Amino acid sequence: MASERPDRVPAATYRLQFNRDFPFERATALVDYLEALGVSDVYASPVFRARPGSAHGYDVLDHSEVNPELGGEEALRALAAALAARGMGLVLDLVPNHMCIASPENRGWADVLENGPSSPFASFFDIDWSPPKEDLRDKVLLPLLGDQYGRVLENGEIRVGREAGSFVARYYEHLLPLAPKSWTVILEPVRARFEAERAADDPDRVELESILTAIAHLPARSEREPSLVQERQREKEVIKRRLGDLLERSTAAREAVDGSLEDLNGRRGDPKSFDRLEALLADQGYRLSHWRVATDEINYRRFFDVNDLAAVRVEDPAVFEALHALPLRLAREGVVTGLRIDHVDGLLDPADYLRRLPGDLYVVVEKILVGDERLRPDWTTAGTTGYTRVLPNDPD
């Protein structure tokens, strides 16, 4: 039990499943009805930014923003105010164990894919950067292909394109960033074309040469020294802005880059035409693979065996702060009156995690108790959310 008594203990909760078809505004309209039922507190499904169109909210992309599909923070506050006016509370479902990585809107994961161990988020996710397989060192295995890598490549299913001042690889709905240092595979043919067609002092040629020089001087993605990580983060964004400006103002540069991309993406029936694309993909902080290899080779911890849900290292104080800044602020401001912690058994140290939550806040955990199992006494929680699994007697 908690060392401090919670300021508020619900008497009767009613769970509401929020999604874009049932946003906060619709729930606010039901508050009088819920009060008439005798409900003391609304227990809300996860409310933070989730995968677009999520029906449940457990596939969180960003813990620092209330999901705009549900109405955003303003609408959440309006719901909480309507509840408080009737003496009712709001318990939030919190997901501290994992995040959805199936959308580029997860900016931390996208940064990891772009920058590998040199990403500021490299230690945010539970990734083994030195797995037994040498070809996965400093890479993340992405088991998202529907067939063997070679066949997918030569079928032309992976295509590289440009987006403003950067380049991305697309595999159906998957959008994967490409590390800036690898862009030379795309830009070197452009430089060769400019050298053949333009004077040495041509502004477009000079700018492209300068961009390639800046790319060459970027710290490697294996760098972990903080100052070099910071330098890489700063300079790669400068390079993206400069390349974006060049492509926006120069028709010749756009045409040359698009021609390089067309050649890079290969021609079906001509295996050798995919060599440059294969080299580019090999130079990333991830390795694409058939989905079937996930069980044997995957090197990031998942939520059970769901490849799209990667575990986060909430035991790290910086990660804890990043995930809890908004919900704990809402609790301090009285918007939220309690928390339900999802998948507490998935955390490295549940007892330590629970001790870091405010003792005056009502906290319950998702925990299946088997048979005569009881919660550990060092877990500072008001209890479980009611899951109980009773096993049949052993026939022996």
Buried (B, 14 or more C-beta within 10 A) or exposed (E): EBEEEBBBEBEEBBEBBBBBEBBBEBBBEBBEEBBEEEBBBBBBBBBBBBBEEBBEBBBBBBBEBBBEBBBBBEBBBBBBBBBBEEEBBBBBBBBBBBBBBBBBBBEBBBBBBBBBBBBBBBBBBBBBBEBEEEEBBBBBBBBBBEEEBEEBBBEBBBBBEBEEBBBBBEBEEBBBBBBBBBBBBBBEBBBEBBBEEBEEEBEBBBBBBEBBEBBEEBBBBEBBEEEBBEBBBEBBEEBBEBBBBBBEEBEBBBEBBBEBBEBBBBEEEEEEBBEBBBEBBEBBBBBBBBEEBBEEBBBBBBBEEEBBBBBBBBBBEEBBEBBBEBBBEBBEEBBBBBBBBBBBEBBBEBBEBBBBBBBEBBBBBBBEBEEEEEBEEEBBBBEBBEEEEEEEEEEE
